[in-house]
Amino acid sequence: MVFHFSGYGSEVGNDQDGNPKNQSLMAVDATLADKNQLGNGITQDTLRLLAQVLPTDKLTMVLDTSYTKPTQPLQGNLQQRSFPKPLTGLNPDALTFQAQLQSQLKSSSKRSSKTGILLCAAQDQQIATEINTGNCKAGIFTYSLTQTLWEMTSPRQVFIILRQVSEQLAPVLGENQQPKIQQKGGFMGLVYHLMPQSPGGAEAV
């Protein structure tokens, strides 16, 4: 099972020390039209809870987004993948859904310690970027990952794939955007894909 989000993210709300409490994925309806600037997106915490309630550990989540604002201008036609306006809090319905998932996990007798694999476009406090060609916008991490998978001729471990993607990003972004992988429990297994019927790679389109 694969969940792939390629878009903007935002930091939502602050704790007592002024630090953001939530990291949220910004969907089309991610901002509510009210004066309180509440967010209607899906938080990373909610995604992790959803991963735990799924009846499988063969889950790969790819998040091509970032949450923090850049401290310096980006080069060329690169653009940030962080929502520019801060949100004060979350939609109460989103918080209710999160509480329901937590309750479901506590009452479940078949809870697994394995929650699949999470691939992130950048390290914490780094900015994920996208390129604007004029005709479309594409996350650089998503583009590089897709191209790497298209060119594969045999299954490879996920950390090897991510290393190849990082090598493709390095000439353009240096150390400003370094993808990362997270996994709780289990072995870093093979990617989930079908073997090609005939040997040979292919260029991504």
Secondary structure, 3 states (H helix, E strand, C coil): CEEEEECEEEEEEECCCCCEEEEEEECCCCECCCCCCEECCEEHHHHHHHHHHCCCCCCEEEEECCCCCCCCCCCCCEEECECCCCECEECHHHHHHHHHHHHHHHHCCCCCCCCCEEEECCCCCCCCEEEECCCCEEEHHHHHHHHHHHCCCCCCEHHHHHHHHHHHHHHHHCCCCCCEEEECCCCCCECCCCCCCCCCCCCCC
